[in-house]
Amino acid sequence: MTVQDIRTFNRFYTNVIGALDYSRHLYAPYTLTESRVLYELAHSPHTDAADLRTELSLDAGYLSRILNKFEEDGLIERTQSKRDPRRRHVALTPRGRETAALLAERANESVGALLATVPSADRPRLAEALRTVREILSDGRAPRRENVVLREPAPGDLGWIVQRNAAVYTAEYGWNTDYEGLVARIVADFAEDHDPHLERVWIAELDGRPVGCVMCVRDDAPATARLRLLLVEPEARGLGIGDRLVGAVVDFARGVGYRDLVLWTNDVLTAARRIYQRHGFVLVAEKAHRSFGKDLTGQDWRLDLHGTPG
């Protein structure tokens, strides 16, 4: 391979991307860079300006002007971080989330139209080629936190949630197929009937493949949301993915007006429980039970969402 080979491909791919009209229709009335900032805010909870500068390699003055524009448009709100008073926490408002969702929908439709021109038989080969390029050009570097993206589920991802929950919990805790049945029912209920304004699924993606998930659904109690099916693949642990997924649920639930966020887990899931505690959840009840082929202690946790995000 020569330098010219890569430059030729770059020109070709730039023309493909240009055909998708990234700079005008897709992100109007915002620029591509402004849309990238919105995307990061929508997918990275507990974000501050310093995080955005690092993640997007933006000049501090340029980013400040973008955030000022977003604030004037009612897309974001900035508050002092509890963890570091020198930093400013940046979060999307409900209007900001709607705008980010609209831009994402436009992009998905445009890329979907491009993908529709690729014969079904060629799509696995194309996907593998894209993964190969990323792996080779990453030069064997270990995964980094900034390589993880939180996104909405794509076709097939809900099935992945069921399959991976069953496989991981069987391998690590010896749970039987009763657990797979429970997960399948939870996922099916969401797929068949959910309010996209009040309920959501997040997929954590690393190098083009899903490595984690979590759900936020309405609970039976008034003004209460329930966190469900938090999972991080074993090989992706240590990158803060579980913390980001829980943070995404907390920010979303607070942003759409829930009063409380609850969850049910089991005492053997110690790593998950530590994450819940870091986000302010409080243990409210415990009860021994036999489920999934094991003797377990179920735990109910609750978070009061009235507090100010830090």
Contacts in CASP RR format, 6 or more apart in sequence:
PFRMAT RR
TARGET T0000
AUTHOR 0000-0000-0000
METHOD contacts of the structure
MODEL  1
MTVQDIRTFNRFYTNVIGALDYSRHLYAPYTLTESRVLYELAHSPHTDAA
DLRTELSLDAGYLSRILNKFEEDGLIERTQSKRDPRRRHVALTPRGRETA
ALLAERANESVGALLATVPSADRPRLAEALRTVREILSDGRAPRRENVVL
REPAPGDLGWIVQRNAAVYTAEYGWNTDYEGLVARIVADFAEDHDPHLER
VWIAELDGRPVGCVMCVRDDAPATARLRLLLVEPEARGLGIGDRLVGAVV
DFARGVGYRDLVLWTNDVLTAARRIYQRHGFVLVAEKAHRSFGKDLTGQD
WRLDLHGTPG
16 114 0 8 1.000
19 114 0 8 1.000
20 26 0 8 1.000
20 110 0 8 1.000
20 111 0 8 1.000
20 114 0 8 1.000
21 110 0 8 1.000
22 32 0 8 1.000
23 31 0 8 1.000
23 32 0 8 1.000
25 106 0 8 1.000
26 35 0 8 1.000
26 103 0 8 1.000
26 106 0 8 1.000
26 107 0 8 1.000
26 110 0 8 1.000
27 34 0 8 1.000
27 35 0 8 1.000
27 103 0 8 1.000
27 106 0 8 1.000
30 38 0 8 1.000
30 103 0 8 1.000
33 56 0 8 1.000
33 58 0 8 1.000
33 62 0 8 1.000
33 66 0 8 1.000
34 66 0 8 1.000
34 69 0 8 1.000
34 70 0 8 1.000
35 103 0 8 1.000
36 56 0 8 1.000
37 52 0 8 1.000
37 56 0 8 1.000
37 58 0 8 1.000
37 63 0 8 1.000
37 66 0 8 1.000
37 67 0 8 1.000
37 70 0 8 1.000
38 70 0 8 1.000
38 75 0 8 1.000
38 92 0 8 1.000
38 96 0 8 1.000
38 99 0 8 1.000
38 100 0 8 1.000
38 103 0 8 1.000
39 100 0 8 1.000
39 103 0 8 1.000
39 104 0 8 1.000
40 47 0 8 1.000
40 52 0 8 1.000
40 55 0 8 1.000
40 56 0 8 1.000
41 47 0 8 1.000
41 52 0 8 1.000
41 76 0 8 1.000
41 90 0 8 1.000
41 91 0 8 1.000
41 92 0 8 1.000
41 100 0 8 1.000
42 92 0 8 1.000
42 97 0 8 1.000
42 100 0 8 1.000
42 101 0 8 1.000
42 104 0 8 1.000
43 149 0 8 1.000
43 150 0 8 1.000
43 151 0 8 1.000
43 248 0 8 1.000
44 51 0 8 1.000
44 55 0 8 1.000
44 150 0 8 1.000
44 244 0 8 1.000
45 91 0 8 1.000
45 244 0 8 1.000
45 247 0 8 1.000
45 248 0 8 1.000
45 250 0 8 1.000
45 251 0 8 1.000
46 89 0 8 1.000
46 247 0 8 1.000
46 251 0 8 1.000
46 309 0 8 1.000
46 310 0 8 1.000
47 89 0 8 1.000
47 90 0 8 1.000
47 91 0 8 1.000
48 81 0 8 1.000
48 87 0 8 1.000
48 88 0 8 1.000
48 89 0 8 1.000
48 90 0 8 1.000
49 60 0 8 1.000
49 63 0 8 1.000
49 64 0 8 1.000
49 67 0 8 1.000
49 87 0 8 1.000
49 88 0 8 1.000
49 90 0 8 1.000
50 87 0 8 1.000
52 58 0 8 1.000
52 63 0 8 1.000
52 90 0 8 1.000
53 59 0 8 1.000
53 60 0 8 1.000
53 63 0 8 1.000
54 146 0 8 1.000
55 146 0 8 1.000
56 63 0 8 1.000
58 66 0 8 1.000
67 76 0 8 1.000
67 78 0 8 1.000
67 90 0 8 1.000
70 76 0 8 1.000
70 96 0 8 1.000
71 77 0 8 1.000
71 78 0 8 1.000
73 95 0 8 1.000
74 93 0 8 1.000
74 95 0 8 1.000
74 96 0 8 1.000
75 92 0 8 1.000
75 93 0 8 1.000
75 95 0 8 1.000
75 96 0 8 1.000
75 99 0 8 1.000
76 90 0 8 1.000
76 91 0 8 1.000
76 92 0 8 1.000
76 93 0 8 1.000
76 96 0 8 1.000
77 90 0 8 1.000
77 91 0 8 1.000
77 93 0 8 1.000
78 88 0 8 1.000
78 89 0 8 1.000
78 90 0 8 1.000
78 91 0 8 1.000
79 88 0 8 1.000
79 89 0 8 1.000
79 91 0 8 1.000
79 308 0 8 1.000
79 309 0 8 1.000
79 310 0 8 1.000
80 87 0 8 1.000
80 88 0 8 1.000
80 89 0 8 1.000
81 87 0 8 1.000
81 88 0 8 1.000
81 89 0 8 1.000
81 310 0 8 1.000
82 308 0 8 1.000
82 310 0 8 1.000
83 310 0 8 1.000
89 309 0 8 1.000
89 310 0 8 1.000
91 251 0 8 1.000
91 309 0 8 1.000
92 100 0 8 1.000
94 255 0 8 1.000
94 256 0 8 1.000
97 255 0 8 1.000
104 152 0 8 1.000
115 123 0 8 1.000
118 126 0 8 1.000
130 208 0 8 1.000
131 207 0 8 1.000
131 208 0 8 1.000
131 209 0 8 1.000
134 207 0 8 1.000
134 208 0 8 1.000
135 207 0 8 1.000
138 207 0 8 1.000
143 206 0 8 1.000
143 207 0 8 1.000
143 236 0 8 1.000
143 239 0 8 1.000
144 239 0 8 1.000
145 239 0 8 1.000
145 240 0 8 1.000
147 206 0 8 1.000
147 207 0 8 1.000
148 204 0 8 1.000
148 205 0 8 1.000
148 206 0 8 1.000
148 211 0 8 1.000
148 236 0 8 1.000
148 239 0 8 1.000
148 240 0 8 1.000
148 241 0 8 1.000
148 244 0 8 1.000
149 204 0 8 1.000
149 205 0 8 1.000
149 206 0 8 1.000
150 202 0 8 1.000
150 203 0 8 1.000
150 204 0 8 1.000
150 205 0 8 1.000
150 244 0 8 1.000
150 245 0 8 1.000
150 248 0 8 1.000
151 202 0 8 1.000
151 203 0 8 1.000
151 205 0 8 1.000
152 200 0 8 1.000
152 201 0 8 1.000
152 202 0 8 1.000
152 203 0 8 1.000
153 161 0 8 1.000
153 201 0 8 1.000
153 203 0 8 1.000
154 203 0 8 1.000
157 201 0 8 1.000
157 203 0 8 1.000
157 210 0 8 1.000
157 213 0 8 1.000
158 187 0 8 1.000
158 190 0 8 1.000
158 191 0 8 1.000
158 201 0 8 1.000
159 187 0 8 1.000
160 203 0 8 1.000
160 210 0 8 1.000
160 213 0 8 1.000
161 183 0 8 1.000
161 187 0 8 1.000
161 201 0 8 1.000
161 213 0 8 1.000
161 229 0 8 1.000
161 231 0 8 1.000
162 180 0 8 1.000
162 181 0 8 1.000
162 183 0 8 1.000
162 184 0 8 1.000
162 187 0 8 1.000
164 210 0 8 1.000
164 212 0 8 1.000
164 213 0 8 1.000
164 231 0 8 1.000
164 233 0 8 1.000
165 179 0 8 1.000
165 180 0 8 1.000
165 183 0 8 1.000
165 229 0 8 1.000
165 231 0 8 1.000
166 177 0 8 1.000
166 179 0 8 1.000
166 180 0 8 1.000
166 181 0 8 1.000
166 183 0 8 1.000
168 231 0 8 1.000
168 233 0 8 1.000
168 234 0 8 1.000
169 175 0 8 1.000
169 179 0 8 1.000
169 292 0 8 1.000
170 176 0 8 1.000
170 179 0 8 1.000
172 234 0 8 1.000
173 268 0 8 1.000
173 292 0 8 1.000
173 294 0 8 1.000
174 292 0 8 1.000
174 293 0 8 1.000
174 294 0 8 1.000
175 292 0 8 1.000
175 293 0 8 1.000
175 294 0 8 1.000
176 292 0 8 1.000
176 293 0 8 1.000
178 291 0 8 1.000
178 292 0 8 1.000
178 293 0 8 1.000
179 291 0 8 1.000
179 292 0 8 1.000
182 292 0 8 1.000
183 229 0 8 1.000
186 215 0 8 1.000
186 228 0 8 1.000
186 229 0 8 1.000
187 229 0 8 1.000
190 199 0 8 1.000
190 201 0 8 1.000
190 215 0 8 1.000
190 217 0 8 1.000
194 217 0 8 1.000
195 218 0 8 1.000
197 256 0 8 1.000
198 218 0 8 1.000
198 225 0 8 1.000
198 256 0 8 1.000
198 258 0 8 1.000
199 215 0 8 1.000
199 216 0 8 1.000
199 217 0 8 1.000
199 218 0 8 1.000
199 225 0 8 1.000
200 215 0 8 1.000
200 216 0 8 1.000
200 252 0 8 1.000
201 213 0 8 1.000
201 214 0 8 1.000
201 215 0 8 1.000
201 216 0 8 1.000
202 213 0 8 1.000
202 214 0 8 1.000
202 215 0 8 1.000
202 245 0 8 1.000
202 248 0 8 1.000
202 249 0 8 1.000
203 210 0 8 1.000
203 212 0 8 1.000
203 213 0 8 1.000
204 210 0 8 1.000
204 211 0 8 1.000
204 212 0 8 1.000
204 213 0 8 1.000
204 232 0 8 1.000
204 236 0 8 1.000
204 241 0 8 1.000
204 242 0 8 1.000
204 244 0 8 1.000
204 245 0 8 1.000
205 211 0 8 1.000
206 236 0 8 1.000
206 239 0 8 1.000
206 241 0 8 1.000
211 232 0 8 1.000
211 233 0 8 1.000
211 235 0 8 1.000
211 236 0 8 1.000
211 241 0 8 1.000
212 231 0 8 1.000
212 232 0 8 1.000
212 233 0 8 1.000
212 236 0 8 1.000
212 241 0 8 1.000
212 242 0 8 1.000
212 245 0 8 1.000
213 229 0 8 1.000
213 230 0 8 1.000
213 231 0 8 1.000
213 245 0 8 1.000
214 227 0 8 1.000
214 228 0 8 1.000
214 229 0 8 1.000
214 230 0 8 1.000
214 231 0 8 1.000
214 242 0 8 1.000
214 245 0 8 1.000
214 246 0 8 1.000
214 248 0 8 1.000
214 249 0 8 1.000
215 227 0 8 1.000
215 228 0 8 1.000
215 229 0 8 1.000
215 249 0 8 1.000
216 225 0 8 1.000
216 226 0 8 1.000
216 227 0 8 1.000
216 228 0 8 1.000
216 249 0 8 1.000
216 252 0 8 1.000
216 253 0 8 1.000
216 261 0 8 1.000
217 225 0 8 1.000
217 226 0 8 1.000
217 228 0 8 1.000
218 224 0 8 1.000
218 225 0 8 1.000
218 226 0 8 1.000
219 225 0 8 1.000
219 226 0 8 1.000
219 262 0 8 1.000
221 260 0 8 1.000
221 262 0 8 1.000
222 259 0 8 1.000
223 257 0 8 1.000
223 258 0 8 1.000
223 259 0 8 1.000
223 260 0 8 1.000
224 258 0 8 1.000
224 259 0 8 1.000
224 260 0 8 1.000
224 261 0 8 1.000
224 262 0 8 1.000
225 249 0 8 1.000
225 253 0 8 1.000
225 258 0 8 1.000
225 260 0 8 1.000
225 261 0 8 1.000
225 262 0 8 1.000
226 261 0 8 1.000
226 262 0 8 1.000
226 263 0 8 1.000
226 264 0 8 1.000
227 246 0 8 1.000
227 249 0 8 1.000
227 261 0 8 1.000
227 262 0 8 1.000
227 263 0 8 1.000
228 263 0 8 1.000
230 242 0 8 1.000
230 245 0 8 1.000
230 246 0 8 1.000
230 272 0 8 1.000
230 275 0 8 1.000
232 241 0 8 1.000
232 242 0 8 1.000
232 245 0 8 1.000
237 271 0 8 1.000
242 272 0 8 1.000
242 275 0 8 1.000
243 275 0 8 1.000
243 278 0 8 1.000
243 279 0 8 1.000
246 275 0 8 1.000
246 276 0 8 1.000
246 279 0 8 1.000
247 279 0 8 1.000
249 261 0 8 1.000
250 261 0 8 1.000
250 279 0 8 1.000
250 303 0 8 1.000
250 305 0 8 1.000
250 309 0 8 1.000
251 309 0 8 1.000
253 261 0 8 1.000
253 305 0 8 1.000
254 305 0 8 1.000
254 309 0 8 1.000
257 305 0 8 1.000
258 305 0 8 1.000
259 304 0 8 1.000
259 305 0 8 1.000
259 306 0 8 1.000
260 302 0 8 1.000
260 303 0 8 1.000
260 304 0 8 1.000
260 305 0 8 1.000
261 281 0 8 1.000
261 302 0 8 1.000
261 303 0 8 1.000
261 305 0 8 1.000
262 300 0 8 1.000
262 301 0 8 1.000
262 302 0 8 1.000
262 303 0 8 1.000
263 276 0 8 1.000
263 281 0 8 1.000
263 300 0 8 1.000
263 301 0 8 1.000
264 298 0 8 1.000
264 299 0 8 1.000
264 300 0 8 1.000
264 301 0 8 1.000
265 272 0 8 1.000
265 273 0 8 1.000
265 276 0 8 1.000
265 298 0 8 1.000
265 299 0 8 1.000
265 301 0 8 1.000
266 296 0 8 1.000
266 297 0 8 1.000
266 298 0 8 1.000
266 299 0 8 1.000
267 273 0 8 1.000
267 286 0 8 1.000
267 296 0 8 1.000
267 297 0 8 1.000
267 298 0 8 1.000
267 299 0 8 1.000
268 296 0 8 1.000
268 297 0 8 1.000
273 299 0 8 1.000
273 301 0 8 1.000
276 301 0 8 1.000
276 303 0 8 1.000
279 303 0 8 1.000
280 303 0 8 1.000
281 301 0 8 1.000
281 302 0 8 1.000
281 303 0 8 1.000
282 301 0 8 1.000
282 302 0 8 1.000
282 303 0 8 1.000
283 299 0 8 1.000
283 300 0 8 1.000
283 301 0 8 1.000
284 300 0 8 1.000
284 301 0 8 1.000
284 302 0 8 1.000
285 299 0 8 1.000
285 300 0 8 1.000
286 297 0 8 1.000
286 298 0 8 1.000
286 299 0 8 1.000
286 300 0 8 1.000
287 297 0 8 1.000
287 298 0 8 1.000
288 295 0 8 1.000
288 296 0 8 1.000
288 297 0 8 1.000
288 298 0 8 1.000
289 295 0 8 1.000
289 296 0 8 1.000
289 297 0 8 1.000
289 298 0 8 1.000
290 296 0 8 1.000
END
